[in-house]
Amino acid sequence: MNLLVIMTGFVFLIARAELLVRGSSRLAALARVSPLIVSLTVVAYGTSSPELAVSVRAGLSGRPEIALGNIVGSNIINSLFILRISALIIPLTVARQLIRLDVPVIIGVSILF
């Protein structure tokens, strides 16, 4: 039964994602917006909306620790895992400022949080 629910949810998710992409592409074409801007916006929305849903539901259920864990976990995955996978596919050029300033600031803010 659980497998059926998961598979149904997966099919529904794919169908709705397809509608979102097609609709936003048409809207962008009508508004003469760059396809790059549209694709970046759709990706940003698509990757952030599940986290938003989980955090809102956790907050409304009186479970702020779930919302906080969701935010921290998302930042860790986005900044470490996704960046590493991208670097494995195409080597990244890194400026000295990133190593000397940006990375320590990101680590410090994460620890402080």
N, CA, C and O atoms as a DFTB+ gen file, in Angstrom:
452 C
 N C O
     1  1       0.819      -1.199       0.000
     2  2       0.000       0.000       0.000
     3  2       0.863       1.263       0.000
     4  3       0.600       2.200      -0.754
     5  1       1.915       1.282       0.868
     6  2       2.785       2.444       0.922
     7  2       3.489       2.682      -0.407
     8  3       3.653       3.825      -0.831
     9  1       3.904       1.605      -1.061
    10  2       4.567       1.735      -2.357
    11  2       3.626       2.346      -3.389
    12  3       4.051       3.158      -4.211
    13  1       2.359       1.964      -3.351
    14  2       1.375       2.522      -4.269
    15  2       1.192       4.020      -4.027
    16  3       1.094       4.794      -4.979
    17  1       1.146       4.426      -2.780
    18  2       1.007       5.850      -2.445
    19  2       2.238       6.622      -2.905
    20  3       2.109       7.714      -3.458
    21  1       3.415       6.075      -2.687
    22  2       4.652       6.742      -3.104
    23  2       4.702       6.873      -4.621
    24  3       5.041       7.937      -5.139
    25  1       4.373       5.813      -5.329
    26  2       4.404       5.852      -6.797
    27  2       3.367       6.830      -7.346
    28  3       3.642       7.559      -8.299
    29  1       2.183       6.845      -6.750
    30  2       1.151       7.791      -7.180
    31  2       1.607       9.228      -6.940
    32  3       1.419      10.092      -7.797
    33  1       2.198       9.484      -5.790
    34  2       2.726      10.817      -5.498
    35  2       3.828      11.223      -6.468
    36  3       3.906      12.378      -6.885
    37  1       4.676      10.267      -6.822
    38  2       5.760      10.544      -7.754
    39  2       5.213      10.907      -9.137
    40  3       5.690      11.853      -9.764
    41  1       4.221      10.163      -9.608
    42  2       3.601      10.452     -10.906
    43  2       2.935      11.832     -10.870
    44  3       3.067      12.614     -11.812
    45  1       2.226      12.123      -9.788
    46  2       1.574      13.419      -9.632
    47  2       2.602      14.551      -9.624
    48  3       2.387      15.597     -10.236
    49  1       3.711      14.336      -8.932
    50  2       4.770      15.334      -8.861
    51  2       5.354      15.622     -10.246
    52  3       5.553      16.781     -10.609
    53  1       5.621      14.586     -11.003
    54  2       6.190      14.764     -12.349
    55  2       5.204      15.498     -13.257
    56  3       5.590      16.397     -14.003
    57  1       3.933      15.109     -13.188
    58  2       2.923      15.753     -14.037
    59  2       2.790      17.232     -13.703
    60  3       2.716      18.065     -14.607
    61  1       2.759      17.565     -12.428
    62  2       2.636      18.968     -12.027
    63  2       3.896      19.771     -12.349
    64  3       3.810      20.945     -12.710
    65  1       5.044      19.151     -12.221
    66  2       6.291      19.841     -12.581
    67  2       6.302      20.163     -14.070
    68  3       6.739      21.239     -14.479
    69  1       5.823      19.230     -14.868
    70  2       5.751      19.468     -16.318
    71  2       4.820      20.637     -16.627
    72  3       5.139      21.485     -17.459
    73  1       3.676      20.681     -15.962
    74  2       2.747      21.804     -16.158
    75  2       3.370      23.125     -15.735
    76  3       3.186      24.141     -16.406
    77  1       4.104      23.121     -14.635
    78  2       4.764      24.335     -14.158
    79  2       5.781      24.834     -15.177
    80  3       5.821      26.027     -15.477
    81  1       6.588      23.948     -15.701
    82  2       7.617      24.347     -16.661
    83  2       6.981      24.861     -17.955
    84  3       7.383      25.899     -18.481
    85  1       6.004      24.140     -18.454
    86  2       5.346      24.583     -19.699
    87  2       4.636      25.923     -19.517
    88  3       4.740      26.804     -20.370
    89  1       3.922      26.075     -18.417
    90  2       3.203      27.322     -18.164
    91  2       4.129      28.504     -17.994
    92  3       3.872      29.580     -18.534
    93  1       5.200      28.316     -17.253
    94  2       6.140      29.419     -17.043
    95  2       6.875      29.762     -18.331
    96  3       7.194      30.927     -18.567
    97  1       7.144      28.779     -19.155
    98  2       7.799      29.047     -20.442
    99  2       6.898      29.871     -21.354
   100  3       7.357      30.805     -22.010
   101  1       5.629      29.526     -21.392
   102  2       4.680      30.296     -22.211
   103  2       4.535      31.724     -21.685
   104  3       4.524      32.682     -22.458
   105  1       4.425      31.852     -20.377
   106  2       4.286      33.174     -19.773
   107  2       5.519      34.031     -20.051
   108  3       5.398      35.222     -20.340
   109  1       6.685      33.436     -19.965
   110  2       7.922      34.171     -20.232
   111  2       8.005      34.591     -21.695
   112  3       8.451      35.695     -22.006
   113  1       7.577      33.713     -22.584
   114  2       7.600      34.057     -24.008
   115  2       6.675      35.245     -24.287
   116  3       7.015      36.135     -25.066
   117  1       5.516      35.250     -23.649
   118  2       4.583      36.370     -23.823
   119  2       5.147      37.665     -23.253
   120  3       4.925      38.739     -23.812
   121  1       5.868      37.571     -22.153
   122  2       6.421      38.761     -21.499
   123  2       7.801      39.131     -22.042
   124  3       8.400      40.115     -21.608
   125  1       8.298      38.343     -22.987
   126  2       9.622      38.571     -23.586
   127  2      10.744      38.557     -22.539
   128  3      11.649      39.390     -22.567
   129  1      10.663      37.601     -21.626
   130  2      11.675      37.423     -20.594
   131  2      12.677      36.393     -21.090
   132  3      12.307      35.439     -21.774
   133  1      13.921      36.580     -20.752
   134  2      14.984      35.677     -21.163
   135  2      14.704      34.250     -20.681
   136  3      14.315      34.054     -19.530
   137  1      14.897      33.257     -21.549
   138  2      14.708      31.864     -21.130
   139  2      15.615      31.472     -19.962
   140  3      15.239      30.628     -19.148
   141  1      16.796      32.069     -19.871
   142  2      17.700      31.780     -18.760
   143  2      17.090      32.227     -17.435
   144  3      17.137      31.489     -16.451
   145  1      16.526      33.414     -17.404
   146  2      15.891      33.926     -16.192
   147  2      14.725      33.031     -15.793
   148  3      14.548      32.732     -14.612
   149  1      13.939      32.609     -16.756
   150  2      12.796      31.747     -16.470
   151  2      13.263      30.411     -15.918
   152  3      12.717      29.924     -14.928
   153  1      14.261      29.819     -16.544
   154  2      14.724      28.503     -16.090
   155  2      15.317      28.584     -14.685
   156  3      15.090      27.692     -13.867
   157  1      16.071      29.639     -14.397
   158  2      16.634      29.794     -13.058
   159  2      15.538      30.003     -12.012
   160  3      15.624      29.480     -10.901
   161  1      14.524      30.759     -12.370
   162  2      13.419      31.004     -11.445
   163  2      12.625      29.733     -11.185
   164  3      12.266      29.445     -10.043
   165  1      12.351      28.977     -12.233
   166  2      11.606      27.722     -12.076
   167  2      12.398      26.737     -11.223
   168  3      11.832      26.069     -10.358
   169  1      13.698      26.643     -11.461
   170  2      14.526      25.745     -10.661
   171  2      14.552      26.200      -9.205
   172  3      14.432      25.375      -8.300
   173  1      14.708      27.496      -8.971
   174  2      14.730      28.006      -7.603
   175  2      13.409      27.727      -6.893
   176  3      13.397      27.293      -5.741
   177  1      12.311      27.975      -7.575
   178  2      10.998      27.714      -6.989
   179  2      10.797      26.220      -6.743
   180  3      10.317      25.814      -5.685
   181  1      11.163      25.426      -7.712
   182  2      10.972      23.979      -7.597
   183  2      11.791      23.356      -6.483
   184  3      11.328      22.422      -5.828
   185  1      12.988      23.849      -6.256
   186  2      13.818      23.277      -5.206
   187  2      13.482      23.821      -3.825
   188  3      13.762      23.169      -2.819
   189  1      12.887      25.001      -3.765
   190  2      12.583      25.605      -2.471
   191  2      11.178      25.301      -1.967
   192  3      10.945      25.336      -0.759
   193  1      10.247      25.008      -2.847
   194  2       8.859      24.827      -2.411
   195  2       8.656      23.623      -1.486
   196  3       7.865      23.737      -0.550
   197  1       9.318      22.477      -1.686
   198  2       9.132      21.390      -0.719
   199  2       9.651      21.760       0.676
   200  3       9.041      21.397       1.682
   201  1      10.757      22.471       0.734
   202  2      11.295      22.906       2.023
   203  2      10.348      23.892       2.692
   204  3      10.152      23.842       3.906
   205  1       9.770      24.774       1.915
   206  2       8.804      25.726       2.459
   207  2       7.592      24.992       3.015
   208  3       7.116      25.308       4.105
   209  1       7.096      24.020       2.272
   210  2       5.919      23.265       2.721
   211  2       6.203      22.539       4.035
   212  3       5.380      22.560       4.950
   213  1       7.361      21.901       4.124
   214  2       7.719      21.182       5.348
   215  2       7.862      22.151       6.513
   216  3       7.363      21.878       7.605
   217  1       8.529      23.271       6.300
   218  2       8.735      24.235       7.380
   219  2       7.426      24.863       7.838
   220  3       7.220      25.045       9.038
   221  1       6.543      25.195       6.913
   222  2       5.249      25.777       7.281
   223  2       4.416      24.767       8.057
   224  3       3.823      25.095       9.085
   225  1       4.378      23.543       7.561
   226  2       3.594      22.513       8.264
   227  2       4.158      22.245       9.662
   228  3       3.403      22.089      10.622
   229  1       5.477      22.193       9.767
   230  2       6.098      21.973      11.077
   231  2       5.796      23.132      12.018
   232  3       5.499      22.917      13.193
   233  1       5.870      24.342      11.516
   234  2       5.580      25.508      12.341
   235  2       4.130      25.536      12.808
   236  3       3.855      25.844      13.968
   237  1       3.205      25.217      11.911
   238  2       1.791      25.205      12.272
   239  2       1.455      24.061      13.227
   240  3       0.485      24.140      13.981
   241  1       2.261      22.999      13.193
   242  2       2.036      21.855      14.082
   243  2       2.719      22.025      15.430
   244  3       2.661      21.134      16.277
   245  1       3.365      23.166      15.629
   246  2       4.058      23.402      16.892
   247  2       5.368      22.647      17.017
   248  3       5.780      22.295      18.122
   249  1       6.031      22.393      15.882
   250  2       7.309      21.669      15.871
   251  2       8.387      22.533      15.218
   252  3       8.860      22.199      14.132
   253  1       8.785      23.632      15.853
   254  2       9.771      24.524      15.239
   255  2      11.131      23.854      15.032
   256  3      11.889      24.272      14.157
   257  1      11.455      22.819      15.822
   258  2      12.744      22.140      15.647
   259  2      12.821      21.438      14.289
   260  3      13.902      21.322      13.710
   261  1      11.684      20.973      13.784
   262  2      11.662      20.353      12.448
   263  2      11.938      21.414      11.391
   264  3      12.707      21.178      10.460
   265  1      11.315      22.580      11.528
   266  2      11.538      23.667      10.572
   267  2      12.997      24.111      10.590
   268  3      13.595      24.339       9.538
   269  1      13.564      24.232      11.779
   270  2      14.960      24.643      11.902
   271  2      15.894      23.584      11.303
   272  3      16.828      23.914      10.574
   273  1      15.635      22.319      11.615
   274  2      16.439      21.234      11.041
   275  2      16.336      21.184       9.529
   276  3      17.312      20.878       8.843
   277  1      15.163      21.482       9.014
   278  2      14.960      21.513       7.568
   279  2      15.802      22.603       6.916
   280  3      16.406      22.386       5.866
   281  1      15.840      23.763       7.537
   282  2      16.622      24.889       7.004
   283  2      18.115      24.568       7.043
   284  3      18.820      24.745       6.050
   285  1      18.589      24.098       8.194
   286  2      20.019      23.782       8.337
   287  2      20.422      22.658       7.382
   288  3      21.442      22.753       6.698
   289  1      19.627      21.604       7.339
   290  2      19.934      20.486       6.449
   291  2      19.938      20.890       4.989
   292  3      20.784      20.443       4.215
   293  1      19.002      21.727       4.620
   294  2      18.939      22.208       3.238
   295  2      20.174      23.019       2.883
   296  3      20.728      22.860       1.795
   297  1      20.612      23.887       3.790
   298  2      21.811      24.685       3.530
   299  2      23.054      23.806       3.415
   300  3      23.914      24.044       2.566
   301  1      23.142      22.798       4.267
   302  2      24.294      21.899       4.196
   303  2      24.313      21.157       2.860
   304  3      25.345      21.096       2.192
   305  1      23.184      20.603       2.479
   306  2      23.115      19.863       1.216
   307  2      23.398      20.780       0.038
   308  3      24.173      20.427      -0.851
   309  1      22.772      21.963       0.024
   310  2      22.966      22.876      -1.102
   311  2      24.402      23.360      -1.208
   312  3      24.947      23.442      -2.309
   313  1      25.022      23.681      -0.080
   314  2      26.358      24.259      -0.150
   315  2      27.463      23.222      -0.268
   316  3      28.526      23.533      -0.804
   317  1      27.257      22.026       0.202
   318  2      28.324      21.033       0.146
   319  2      28.086      19.959      -0.917
   320  3      28.912      19.772      -1.810
   321  1      26.976      19.270      -0.821
   322  2      26.733      18.133      -1.704
   323  2      26.546      18.562      -3.158
   324  3      27.205      18.029      -4.050
   325  1      25.664      19.510      -3.399
   326  2      25.380      19.949      -4.770
   327  2      26.612      20.596      -5.387
   328  3      26.908      20.370      -6.561
   329  1      27.326      21.390      -4.614
   330  2      28.536      22.027      -5.120
   331  2      29.587      20.985      -5.486
   332  3      30.258      21.115      -6.510
   333  1      29.735      19.960      -4.663
   334  2      30.716      18.912      -4.954
   335  2      30.342      18.108      -6.183
   336  3      31.202      17.788      -7.003
   337  1      29.068      17.781      -6.319
   338  2      28.625      17.041      -7.507
   339  2      28.876      17.878      -8.760
   340  3      29.336      17.358      -9.776
   341  1      28.575      19.165      -8.686
   342  2      28.824      20.058      -9.829
   343  2      30.304      20.101     -10.171
   344  3      30.675      20.072     -11.345
   345  1      31.152      20.172      -9.151
   346  2      32.603      20.230      -9.376
   347  2      33.134      18.926      -9.957
   348  3      34.116      18.939     -10.698
   349  1      32.508      17.813      -9.636
   350  2      32.927      16.546     -10.232
   351  2      32.604      16.490     -11.719
   352  3      33.349      15.899     -12.500
   353  1      31.493      17.107     -12.107
   354  2      31.085      17.096     -13.512
   355  2      31.943      18.062     -14.316
   356  3      32.487      17.701     -15.359
   357  1      32.061      19.289     -13.826
   358  2      32.874      20.317     -14.490
   359  2      33.722      20.988     -13.414
   360  3      33.167      21.582     -12.489
   361  1      35.047      20.911     -13.506
   362  2      35.896      21.550     -12.497
   363  2      35.583      23.046     -12.378
   364  3      35.385      23.739     -13.376
   365  1      35.544      23.517     -11.136
   366  2      35.194      24.906     -10.879
   367  2      36.448      25.752     -10.702
   368  3      37.422      25.314     -10.090
   369  1      36.418      26.951     -11.234
   370  2      37.480      27.909     -11.024
   371  2      37.120      28.719      -9.783
   372  3      36.038      29.300      -9.705
   373  1      38.022      28.754      -8.828
   374  2      37.738      29.410      -7.558
   375  2      38.686      30.589      -7.370
   376  3      39.903      30.454      -7.504
   377  1      38.109      31.744      -7.058
   378  2      38.914      32.939      -6.807
   379  2      39.470      32.889      -5.381
   380  3      38.879      32.270      -4.496
   381  1      40.605      33.544      -5.175
   382  2      41.223      33.578      -3.843
   383  2      40.287      34.182      -2.802
   384  3      40.263      33.740      -1.653
   385  1      39.509      35.200      -3.206
   386  2      38.592      35.851      -2.270
   387  2      37.601      34.830      -1.715
   388  3      37.244      34.896      -0.539
   389  1      37.162      33.905      -2.529
   390  2      36.218      32.890      -2.066
   391  2      36.826      32.059      -0.953
   392  3      36.174      31.794       0.057
   393  1      38.078      31.644      -1.133
   394  2      38.743      30.809      -0.135
   395  2      39.075      31.609       1.125
   396  3      38.898      31.115       2.239
   397  1      39.549      32.829       0.952
   398  2      40.009      33.621       2.096
   399  2      38.900      34.330       2.855
   400  3      39.019      34.526       4.064
   401  1      37.828      34.718       2.185
   402  2      36.797      35.509       2.851
   403  2      35.445      34.796       2.904
   404  3      34.871      34.612       3.977
   405  1      34.954      34.406       1.754
   406  2      33.587      33.893       1.684
   407  2      33.397      32.582       2.439
   408  3      32.431      32.445       3.190
   409  1      34.285      31.626       2.259
   410  2      34.135      30.327       2.917
   411  2      34.192      30.457       4.438
   412  3      33.333      29.893       5.116
   413  1      35.169      31.177       5.006
   414  2      35.148      31.338       6.463
   415  2      33.895      32.047       6.984
   416  3      33.397      31.705       8.057
   417  1      33.386      33.023       6.242
   418  2      32.171      33.716       6.656
   419  2      30.986      32.759       6.645
   420  3      30.184      32.758       7.579
   421  1      30.868      31.954       5.610
   422  2      29.775      30.974       5.527
   423  2      29.859      29.974       6.669
   424  3      28.847      29.660       7.295
   425  1      31.052      29.474       6.946
   426  2      31.230      28.523       8.040
   427  2      30.906      29.186       9.374
   428  3      30.231      28.589      10.212
   429  1      31.378      30.410       9.578
   430  2      31.123      31.116      10.829
   431  2      29.638      31.387      11.056
   432  3      29.134      31.210      12.165
   433  1      28.949      31.809      10.021
   434  2      27.510      32.073      10.143
   435  2      26.759      30.779      10.405
   436  3      25.810      30.768      11.189
   437  1      27.159      29.697       9.771
   438  2      26.510      28.403      10.002
   439  2      26.703      27.941      11.437
   440  3      25.764      27.450      12.063
   441  1      27.908      28.093      11.961
   442  2      28.176      27.703      13.349
   443  2      27.401      28.597      14.311
   444  3      26.831      28.120      15.292
   445  1      27.383      29.905      14.021
   446  2      26.652      30.835      14.862
   447  2      25.162      30.527      14.883
   448  3      24.510      30.615      15.924
   449  1      24.640      30.168      13.729
   450  2      23.209      29.846      13.633
   451  2      22.895      28.623      14.465
   452  3      21.744      28.190      14.516
